[in-house]
Amino acid sequence: MSSSWDAWNYRQSVGRGPGSRNLVGYDVHATDGDIGKIDEASDDAGASRIVVDTGPWIFGRKVILPAGTVQRVDDADEKVYVDLTKDQIKNSPEWDPDTRGDDDEYRGRLDTYYGGLYR
């Protein structure tokens, strides 16, 4: 992967930006299967991310995926494709509903984890 990977902004090829359709409710697909549905989405510049409710796959857990993990969005079928495996997502730092997405310590843990996958 590229050293210029940007965790918190969508890739240009994804075509997301202000005025894009909201991703809440879209299915999320890892490279090796479905992982759940988007429960929350933020398109804030420099802080874009999705929160995925993993349903029965990882029962009772949600995961945050920085926008930079999104490979493609299919608005017609309401699906988001990320370029991570299910195991990579499963091993990510646990989402804490009491932690805001802009919390520096939490974002640092996410940066370290996901950044390591893209080096």
C-alpha positions as CSV (number, residue, x, y, z in Angstrom):
1,M,0.0,0.0,0.0
2,S,1.0,3.6,-0.4
3,S,2.8,5.7,2.2
4,S,0.6,8.6,1.2
5,W,-2.5,6.8,2.4
6,D,-4.9,9.2,4.2
7,A,-7.0,7.5,6.9
8,W,-9.5,10.3,7.5
9,N,-10.4,11.3,3.9
10,Y,-12.1,9.4,1.2
11,R,-9.9,8.5,-1.8
12,Q,-10.5,10.7,-4.8
13,S,-11.5,7.6,-6.8
14,V,-14.4,6.9,-4.3
15,G,-16.1,10.2,-5.3
16,R,-17.4,11.3,-1.9
17,G,-17.7,14.8,-0.7
18,P,-20.1,17.5,0.4
19,G,-23.5,16.8,-0.9
20,S,-22.9,13.0,-1.3
21,R,-25.6,10.6,-0.4
22,N,-25.6,9.6,3.3
23,L,-24.1,6.1,3.8
24,V,-26.2,5.2,6.9
25,G,-27.9,1.8,6.2
26,Y,-25.5,0.7,3.5
27,D,-24.1,-2.8,3.6
28,V,-20.3,-3.1,4.1
29,H,-18.2,-5.7,2.4
30,A,-14.6,-6.6,3.3
31,T,-12.4,-8.3,0.7
32,D,-13.6,-11.7,2.0
33,G,-17.2,-11.2,2.9
34,D,-20.0,-9.1,4.5
35,I,-19.3,-7.4,7.8
36,G,-22.5,-5.5,8.6
37,K,-24.4,-2.2,8.0
38,I,-23.3,1.4,8.5
39,D,-24.9,2.8,11.7
40,E,-23.2,6.2,11.5
41,A,-21.2,8.1,8.9
42,S,-19.3,11.3,8.9
43,D,-18.1,13.2,5.8
44,D,-16.2,15.9,7.8
45,A,-13.0,16.9,6.0
46,G,-10.1,15.3,7.8
47,A,-12.3,13.2,10.0
48,S,-14.5,11.1,7.7
49,R,-15.4,7.7,8.9
50,I,-18.1,5.1,9.1
51,V,-19.3,3.1,12.1
52,V,-20.4,-0.4,11.2
53,D,-22.8,-2.4,13.3
54,T,-21.4,-5.9,12.8
55,G,-24.6,-7.7,13.8
56,P,-24.2,-11.4,14.4
57,W,-20.7,-11.5,12.8
58,I,-19.1,-9.9,15.9
59,F,-22.1,-9.9,18.1
60,G,-22.7,-6.7,20.1
61,R,-19.7,-4.9,18.6
62,K,-19.4,-1.9,16.3
63,V,-16.2,-0.9,14.5
64,I,-15.0,2.4,13.1
65,L,-13.5,2.4,9.7
66,P,-11.7,5.5,8.6
67,A,-12.8,6.8,5.2
68,G,-9.4,5.9,3.7
69,T,-10.3,2.2,4.0
70,V,-13.2,2.6,1.6
71,Q,-12.3,1.3,-1.8
72,R,-15.7,1.9,-3.6
73,V,-19.2,3.0,-2.9
74,D,-22.2,1.6,-4.9
75,D,-25.0,4.1,-4.3
76,A,-27.4,2.1,-6.6
77,D,-27.1,-1.1,-4.5
78,E,-26.3,0.8,-1.2
79,K,-23.0,-1.1,-0.6
80,V,-19.6,0.1,0.6
81,Y,-16.5,-2.0,-0.2
82,V,-13.4,-1.7,1.9
83,D,-10.0,-3.1,1.1
84,L,-9.5,-4.9,4.4
85,T,-10.1,-8.5,5.4
86,K,-12.7,-9.5,8.0
87,D,-9.8,-10.5,10.4
88,Q,-8.2,-7.1,10.0
89,I,-11.5,-5.4,10.8
90,K,-12.2,-7.8,13.7
91,N,-8.8,-7.0,15.3
92,S,-9.3,-3.2,15.1
93,P,-9.5,-1.1,18.2
94,E,-12.9,-1.5,19.8
95,W,-15.4,1.3,19.2
96,D,-16.4,3.1,22.4
97,P,-19.8,4.8,22.1
98,D,-18.8,7.3,24.7
99,T,-15.7,8.4,22.8
100,R,-16.2,11.1,20.2
101,G,-14.6,10.5,16.8
102,D,-12.4,13.5,17.2
103,D,-10.9,12.3,20.5
104,D,-7.1,12.5,20.0
105,E,-6.2,9.5,22.0
106,Y,-8.8,7.2,20.3
107,R,-8.0,8.6,16.8
108,G,-4.3,7.9,17.6
109,R,-5.1,4.2,18.3
110,L,-7.0,4.0,15.1
111,D,-4.3,5.7,13.1
112,T,-1.7,3.4,14.5
113,Y,-3.7,0.3,13.8
114,Y,-5.0,1.1,10.3
115,G,-1.9,2.9,9.3
116,G,0.1,-0.2,10.0
117,L,-2.0,-2.1,7.5
118,Y,-1.3,0.4,4.7
119,R,2.5,0.7,5.0
